[in-house]
Amino acid sequence: MQVMSWGNKVEAHDEVEIPIKQNYTEKDKSAKELQISSDGLIPVDQLKEFIEGTIRSKIEGSSRSSFTYSKPYTPRIDSLKMPMGYQPPKFQQFDGKGNPKQHVAHFVETCNNAGTYGDHLVKQFVRSLKSNAFDWYTDLEASSINGWEQLEQEFLNHFNNTRRIVSMVELTNSRQWKEEPVIDYINRWRNLSLNCKDRLFETSTIEMCIQGMH
């Protein structure tokens, strides 16, 4: 363990020489508690106790901050009240795959149909996320989001960069796998088409999908 290794390094000495600072800063307050002799030496047992306490408090502090969740939106957003009679709609959930722009469009329309607009969408957005997308949301800096446009932009910037782009060639060459049910093939092909960088027309899309069947 790290704390023990520090202790072992100083066990071979009865006293250790430490440079003495003339002016102490705020961070040096704990060091002032060490009983430094007139010749600048510190008893080894006192030094070990000081080092162990310092390292232990640092480890415990970082552990607490790592596992503590804080809301990513500001108190202003948190204080917004939903309209009278508001009923949370059932959102389509985004897992980090697929088209993030289409997810935002679907989410906004769902919220608007339920009577909520603008910054009221911020607190509801988490309900439309799962898996990697939910992990992204929980990792946002505390109180960093102060409006829907900001949250939307950060979401699109992140997931557009991780989105897999499919070319027309790949889409055209997609084939139904051996023993793959037709419905599974159609869903897989559709998911590929959603990430295609080229504009698709309904007629040609249907033809390409059918051509890939065996």
Phi, psi and omega per residue, in radians:
M1 nan 2.594 -3.045
Q2 -1.079 -0.732 -3.115
V3 -1.084 -0.747 -3.117
M4 -1.163 -0.677 -3.114
S5 -1.113 -0.626 3.065
W6 -1.091 -0.766 -3.122
G7 -1.106 -0.701 -3.117
N8 -1.114 -0.563 -3.091
K9 -1.183 -0.453 -3.084
V10 -1.844 -0.025 -3.103
E11 -1.147 -0.443 -3.083
A12 -1.297 -0.135 -3.109
H13 -2.141 2.562 3.091
D14 -1.435 -0.592 -3.139
E15 -2.441 2.682 -3.126
V16 -2.226 2.388 3.141
E17 -1.491 2.259 -3.136
I18 -2.159 2.245 3.064
P19 -1.045 2.359 -3.118
I20 -1.746 2.207 3.103
K21 -1.487 2.535 3.116
Q22 -1.358 -0.691 -3.117
N23 -2.052 2.163 -3.135
Y24 -1.603 2.419 3.024
T25 -1.677 -3.101 3.129
E26 -1.057 -0.648 -3.109
K27 -1.243 -0.296 -3.077
D28 -1.591 0.043 -3.052
K29 -1.019 -0.739 -3.113
S30 -1.163 -0.560 3.139
A31 -1.185 -0.485 -3.130
K32 -1.173 -0.355 -3.139
E33 -1.329 -0.299 3.096
L34 -1.205 2.416 -3.128
Q35 -1.514 1.593 -3.125
I36 -1.545 2.246 -3.124
S37 -1.311 3.002 -3.081
S38 -1.120 -0.431 3.133
D39 -1.664 0.227 3.046
G40 1.412 0.420 -3.129
L41 -1.903 2.570 3.124
I42 -2.118 2.315 3.069
P43 -0.986 2.407 -3.027
V44 -1.093 -0.649 -3.126
D45 -1.158 -0.605 3.108
Q46 -1.234 -0.658 3.119
L47 -1.157 -0.741 3.114
K48 -1.049 -0.766 -3.131
E49 -1.112 -0.690 3.139
F50 -1.147 -0.798 -3.125
I51 -1.121 -0.807 -3.133
E52 -1.054 -0.743 -3.136
G53 -1.138 -0.706 3.140
T54 -1.128 -0.827 -3.123
I55 -1.165 -0.741 -3.103
R56 -1.088 -0.745 -3.134
S57 -1.160 -0.581 3.122
K58 -1.205 -0.739 3.124
I59 -1.130 -0.794 -3.130
E60 -1.127 -0.649 3.139
G61 -1.156 -0.742 3.132
S62 -1.194 -0.574 3.124
S63 -1.169 -0.721 -3.137
R64 -1.116 -0.742 -3.105
S65 -1.224 -0.503 -3.107
S66 -1.251 -0.564 -3.035
F67 -1.817 0.110 3.135
T68 -1.678 2.233 3.131
Y69 -1.696 2.356 3.054
S70 -2.222 2.508 -3.127
K71 -1.081 2.378 -3.100
P72 -1.368 -0.153 -3.127
Y73 -1.830 2.800 -3.040
T74 -1.309 2.867 3.073
P75 -1.000 -0.545 3.106
R76 -1.064 -0.793 3.105
I77 -1.151 -0.716 -3.102
D78 -1.101 -0.506 -3.092
S79 -1.445 -0.174 -3.136
L80 -1.153 2.320 -3.130
K81 -1.753 2.477 3.090
M82 -1.291 2.686 -3.139
P83 -1.050 2.697 3.098
M84 -1.009 2.334 3.105
G85 1.375 0.167 -3.111
Y86 -1.138 2.322 3.070
Q87 -2.080 2.095 -3.135
P88 -1.005 2.194 3.131
P89 -1.360 2.952 3.060
K90 -1.550 2.023 -3.068
F91 -1.615 2.528 2.935
Q92 -1.273 2.312 -3.028
Q93 -1.729 2.499 -3.127
F94 -1.918 2.259 -3.070
D95 -1.845 0.172 -3.131
G96 1.772 -0.177 3.101
K97 -1.897 2.948 3.128
G98 1.460 -2.760 -3.017
N99 -1.764 1.895 -3.104
P100 -1.144 -0.571 3.135
K101 -1.146 -0.714 3.102
Q102 -1.156 -0.619 3.111
H103 -1.120 -0.765 3.120
V104 -1.062 -0.768 -3.142
A105 -1.051 -0.772 3.133
H106 -1.142 -0.715 -3.135
F107 -1.118 -0.819 -3.121
V108 -1.071 -0.793 3.135
E109 -1.081 -0.707 3.130
T110 -1.108 -0.754 3.126
C111 -1.156 -0.778 -3.140
N112 -1.069 -0.710 3.109
N113 -1.137 -0.425 3.114
A114 -1.588 0.003 3.065
G115 1.614 0.334 3.103
T116 -2.094 2.513 -3.049
Y117 -2.481 2.887 3.005
G118 0.972 -2.323 -3.046
D119 -1.160 -0.248 3.069
H120 -1.148 -0.275 -3.120
L121 -1.327 -0.361 -3.031
V122 -1.020 -0.911 -3.080
K123 -1.205 -0.381 -3.124
Q124 -1.473 -0.346 -2.985
F125 -1.037 -0.644 -3.106
V126 -1.048 -0.476 -3.138
R127 -1.211 -0.250 -3.127
S128 -1.776 0.197 -3.080
L129 -2.075 2.636 3.047
K130 -2.680 2.951 3.085
S131 0.917 -2.260 -3.072
N132 -1.079 -0.582 3.125
A133 -1.181 -0.664 3.099
F134 -1.191 -0.673 3.085
D135 -1.054 -0.737 3.109
W136 -1.035 -0.764 -3.104
Y137 -1.095 -0.796 -3.097
T138 -1.212 -0.325 3.126
D139 -1.568 -0.037 3.092
L140 -1.114 2.558 -3.133
E141 -1.122 2.442 -3.114
A142 -1.021 2.380 3.083
S143 0.984 0.506 -3.102
S144 -1.630 -0.269 -3.091
I145 -1.813 2.122 -3.098
N146 -2.115 0.313 3.109
G147 3.137 2.797 -3.109
W148 -1.148 -0.727 -3.118
E149 -1.047 -0.667 3.120
Q150 -1.151 -0.799 3.135
L151 -1.109 -0.755 3.127
E152 -1.041 -0.777 -3.108
Q153 -1.147 -0.738 3.133
E154 -1.143 -0.675 3.111
F155 -1.107 -0.849 -3.126
L156 -1.147 -0.709 3.124
N157 -1.054 -0.727 -3.094
H158 -1.240 -0.887 -3.007
F159 -1.473 -0.310 2.984
N160 -1.228 -0.567 3.130
N161 -1.269 -0.489 -3.116
T162 -1.698 -0.072 -3.101
R163 -1.278 2.349 3.112
R164 -1.429 2.156 -3.139
I165 -1.591 2.262 -3.133
V166 -1.833 2.307 3.118
S167 -1.518 2.850 3.098
M168 -1.098 -0.605 3.132
V169 -1.109 -0.803 3.130
E170 -1.093 -0.715 -3.124
L171 -1.137 -0.743 -3.137
T172 -1.144 -0.596 -3.094
N173 -1.520 -0.028 3.139
S174 -1.191 2.328 -3.101
R175 -2.256 2.689 3.061
Q176 -1.190 2.290 -3.136
W177 -1.281 2.775 3.096
K178 -1.089 2.274 3.136
E179 1.164 0.212 3.071
E180 -1.425 2.177 3.103
P181 -1.013 2.560 -3.095
V182 -1.001 -0.759 -3.100
I183 -1.107 -0.638 3.104
D184 -1.174 -0.695 3.110
Y185 -1.102 -0.777 -3.125
I186 -1.079 -0.762 3.124
N187 -1.138 -0.714 3.123
R188 -1.132 -0.752 3.136
W189 -1.131 -0.709 3.131
R190 -1.081 -0.753 3.124
N191 -1.085 -0.667 3.067
L192 -1.110 -0.760 -3.094
S193 -1.107 -0.529 3.129
L194 -1.158 -0.433 -3.135
N195 -1.757 0.165 -3.141
C196 -1.271 2.312 -3.092
K197 -1.335 -0.303 -3.119
D198 -1.646 2.674 3.133
R199 -1.284 2.310 -3.112
L200 -1.971 2.494 3.065
F201 -1.885 2.577 -3.009
E202 -0.968 -0.807 -3.079
T203 -1.088 -0.870 -3.123
S204 -1.177 -0.567 3.122
T205 -1.115 -0.811 3.131
I206 -1.080 -0.729 -3.138
E207 -1.101 -0.758 3.136
M208 -1.101 -0.726 -3.134
C209 -1.104 -0.768 -3.129
I210 -1.145 -0.660 -3.127
Q211 -1.124 -0.429 -3.122
G212 -1.429 -0.122 3.133
M213 -1.393 2.596 3.077
H214 -1.882 nan nan
